Amino acid sequence: MKSRYDLLVIGGGINGACIARDAAGRGLDVALVERGDLARATSSASSKLIHGGLRYLEQYKFRLVREALAEREILLRTAPHIVHPMRFVLPHRAGMRPPWMIGLGLGLYDRLGGRRTLPGSERVDLSDPAWNGGLALASKIGFAYTDCTVDDARFVVLAAVDAAQRGAEIMTRTRCAVLTRDGGNWICTLDTPAGASRQVAARAVVNAAGPWADHVRAAAAGGSTPRRLRLVKGSHIVVPRLHSGDHAFILQHDDGRVVFVIPYAEHYSLIGTTDVAVDRTDGNETPSEDEIAYLCAVVNGQFGIDLRADHVVWAFAGVRALYDDGKADPASVTRDYVLDLDFGDRGGDHGGDDGAAPMLTVYGGKITTARRLAERAMKRLAPTFPGLGPAWTADAALPGGDTGPFDAFVRVLGLKHPAFDKDWLRGLAERHGTRAHAILYGIGHPRDLGPTFGAGLVAREVDWMVRNEWAETADDIVWRRTKFGLAMTAHEIELLGEHLAGATVTV
Ligand SMILES: Cc1cc2nc3c(=O)[nH]c(=O)nc-3n(C[C@H](O)[C@H](O)[C@H](O)COP(=O)(O)OP(=O)(O)OC[C@H]3O[C@@H](n4cnc5c(N)ncnc54)[C@H](O)[C@@H]3O)c2cc1C
């Protein structure tokens, strides 16, 4: 453990992890501190889409949409194990956005982001069962287009793994408690998992604390600073699979919002989201009864079914930390990000000439644009780090992402390990990509995987995630490193917890 770094990144969500990765790959000595588990906050509570954000076109956010669309192809190439194309169907509804407007918007969506491999949009006939999926709408006009899904929490973990492989120190369960400028450096007091305090120095700080970015900024300024964040809670529910077919739906609701219904983890549908303005967050949000009722009502109205709260197998909520652009409606606040570079009293906004220590604060952002945001963050910090390496992440696979065509990779994995269940191997490949080889190294039979905790979660993979991915608790494993929590019983998760705590468990 060192006590001096070039760059200290506060926050182990997608933005912090991508910035730590990018900076370490450019030769900086980097530390990342996350007060809980990686991706414990917003970055595991997203709609799990790598998308341009069709509805942002209505807000004329062309820069954001263009950048996000371009990221789809980059992430498909560099992380094909956790990013997968998904066809979306947008049904037309009488009295809402007219077909010509949807067609125009999708035409723009097709062209804006330099699409190369993803198929373009098309008008589809919703009386065709292949597209209808059980919709009970009067209009049979629909539009299909392609975006991607992502395992959001694994994206964070893999970015952190890559950062660590390039020399970064990743400290989870470690809170940045006090931050002070000392000449050209930051001095940071960290609360460590052992309950002790530790001081580290860094030439620059990145404040990627998401919904807590204002707190970190205020702490560094030694008091209160103007509030820059709007916090908007968003909830999702997961229910047994609602419709057949591999495509997702993007439903227009009566209030003008859109709600996604996305095939999820093979047997389920992921439905979201809501937009509820909140004042603060403790990071433990859950969907309210009203939000669950709202999501059920949207689906019921358009599928003609009776989905209720007791059908929900999992529900989660997160808080968007949006840059406050003064808009009254939470759904209309900009989803674009802002990077604020601050040199304190001595340097002023454009300062740093006198060597004052910079803090770069990240406001907003998306899972989709985190890699690009990290590149921009490095550009802003470049004057502080002469000799900083060039941008590199657009062509570099995330750990395990060097699979080549993913389906072919899964087939070869099956041929190499014929004794293993094919679906289980696919799941392993979707979590670890080519790192699945290391997990299976030296074993020829499923019994060599050690105890099974339930739903296909085996000790060998759990121990791998403890050793290589900073997993410590059962929640880290079943809700963030994997989604086995969907199919495991409470008792099985408890036994996993005992295994992780070091107890001998007979499963
Ligand atoms: C409902 C919803 C749906 C969304 N859907 C999508 C989507 O489909 N696609 C998409 O691209 N984007 C989506 N987003 C946006 C995306 O999830 C967020 O932009 C992104 O996760 C923000 O990441 P972050 O790293 O900035 O923040 P976070 O993930 O919140 O990370 C901040 C971290 O900082 C840590 N931290 C705070 N204070 C300290 C401290 N003092 N010391 C140490 N650590 C600290 C926290 O514990 C936290 O883990 C969605 C967001 C929501 C809420």
The ligand as an ORCA input file, in Angstrom:
! r2SCAN-3c Opt
* xyz 0 1
  C     -33.225      4.250    -12.876
  C     -31.995      4.508    -13.698
  C     -31.875      3.943    -14.950
  C     -30.738      4.171    -15.706
  N     -30.598      3.519    -16.889
  C     -29.488      3.701    -17.620
  C     -29.280      2.946    -18.801
  O     -30.071      2.085    -19.167
  N     -28.161      3.196    -19.519
  C     -27.238      4.114    -19.135
  O     -26.277      4.313    -19.864
  N     -27.365      4.814    -17.979
  C     -28.458      4.612    -17.211
  N     -28.611      5.270    -16.032
  C     -27.567      6.220    -15.609
  C     -26.391      5.506    -14.957
  O     -26.828      4.440    -14.148
  C     -25.605      6.494    -14.107
  O     -25.278      7.615    -14.872
  C     -24.287      5.914    -13.618
  O     -24.492      4.686    -12.970
  C     -23.618      6.896    -12.672
  O     -22.413      6.322    -12.248
  P     -21.493      7.078    -11.202
  O     -20.217      6.319    -11.180
  O     -21.423      8.514    -11.525
  O     -22.296      7.008     -9.820
  P     -22.547      5.803     -8.811
  O     -22.724      4.513     -9.504
  O     -23.637      6.220     -7.904
  O     -21.194      5.702     -8.013
  C     -20.780      6.639     -7.045
  C     -20.047      5.862     -5.978
  O     -19.378      6.771     -5.105
  C     -19.318      6.153     -3.842
  N     -19.009      7.179     -2.852
  C     -19.776      8.252     -2.519
  N     -19.152      9.000     -1.574
  C     -17.968      8.382     -1.313
  C     -16.892      8.670     -0.419
  N     -16.893      9.753      0.377
  N     -15.832      7.813     -0.391
  C     -15.811      6.699     -1.185
  N     -16.818      6.395     -2.039
  C     -17.875      7.221     -2.117
  C     -20.700      5.526     -3.698
  O     -20.715      4.509     -2.731
  C     -20.974      5.038     -5.099
  O     -20.693      3.664     -5.268
  C     -29.717      5.022    -15.218
  C     -29.832      5.572    -13.942
  C     -30.946      5.296    -13.175
  C     -31.037      5.824    -11.787
*
